[in-house]
Amino acid sequence: MRANTMGQSKRTSTFLTYFFLILGTVVMIFPFVWMILTSSKTVSESMQIPPTILPNQLMLDNFVEAVKSLPFLNMYINTGLMILFRVVCAVAFSSMAGYAFAKLKFKGKNILFSIVLIQMMLPSQIFIIPQYQMVAKLGMANTIFALVFPGIVSAFGTFFLRQAYLGIPNEIGEAAYLDGCNQWQTFTKVMFPLTSSSVAALCVFTAVFAYSDLMWPLVVNSDLNMMTLSSGLATLRGQFSTNFPVLMAGSLLAMLPMVVLYLFFQRQFIEGVAMTGGK
């Protein structure tokens, strides 16, 4: 009798677990499904009340109009270059800073790391005005450099890789020192290769953060040909009325790079999050 009760309780627990997991999956996937369906509707269908779920006929003209309304090729290039340079800067500078905070001993280390943590806690919007003033005085507005500028140094990347270096035993660095390596050789030839999973995860995180950055590209680049995908799509939204099917078609086109990126690097992304969370 007790075994039957335990078996029934286990089945109930398993059912509830899968039920809530499936429910959460549906809730997260529904906006993407709605975006795909809306991109194939007419304007009147997209604004009907009650809303229609399936379009009467597929309107592929929405994608053509979206491509004609925005210079998608330029925006893909701008977004790709911004992501590339931000990733390179994040890996280069965050690796060195993370190694220094984790393995080196110097005066003021705790204070400096506290400043890094404080920067992570503050909203990024408060840095927009001073960052824009610096870019404007350099005469670099409406350039790729302007898009990359806020991501040259990453507080999140510094914290992220510091956690990775803390997980490496100090004995490895000491062994490298006994073998004749100086501090730079220990970092580049011994320590840095051991953080490959975390570096790959940081690349994915940085790419996602850069891709979703909306406010800074809108502020620093006013030329439509120098905008990124996120800021360019914002121009499709009208002040009084919006062509939602065209907006959804443009959003679908802009979403494809991140979907491809995640499909290729999902293992590194999950491993990096798990390792950092465990530390």
Number of C-alpha atoms within 10 A of each C-alpha: 6 7 8 9 10 11 12 12 12 12 12 11 12 11 12 12 12 11 12 11 12 12 11 11 11 12 11 11 10 11 11 15 13 13 17 16 20 27 27 24 27 20 16 11 19 19 15 9 8 7 9 14 13 13 15 11 9 14 18 14 16 24 21 13 15 21 16 10 15 19 17 21 12 16 22 17 17 20 25 18 17 22 23 17 19 25 25 15 20 24 24 15 17 25 25 19 20 23 21 17 21 20 17 10 10 9 7 9 14 12 10 12 17 12 13 16 15 11 15 14 11 10 8 12 9 9 13 15 12 10 15 19 13 15 20 14 9 10 11 17 21 20 16 20 15 24 31 21 19 18 20 18 18 22 21 19 27 26 21 22 28 22 21 26 22 15 15 15 11 12 9 13 19 12 13 18 14 10 10 10 16 12 12 11 14 19 20 13 12 16 22 18 11 15 18 14 19 26 26 20 25 25 23 22 18 24 22 15 14 24 21 14 16 18 14 20 23 20 16 22 20 13 12 16 17 24 29 31 29 22 23 24 21 14 14 18 14 10 7 5 7 12 16 23 29 28 23 25 27 26 21 16 16 21 15 10 14 15 10 11 13 14 9 11 14 15 13 20 20 13 15 25 17 12 14 17 10 9 10
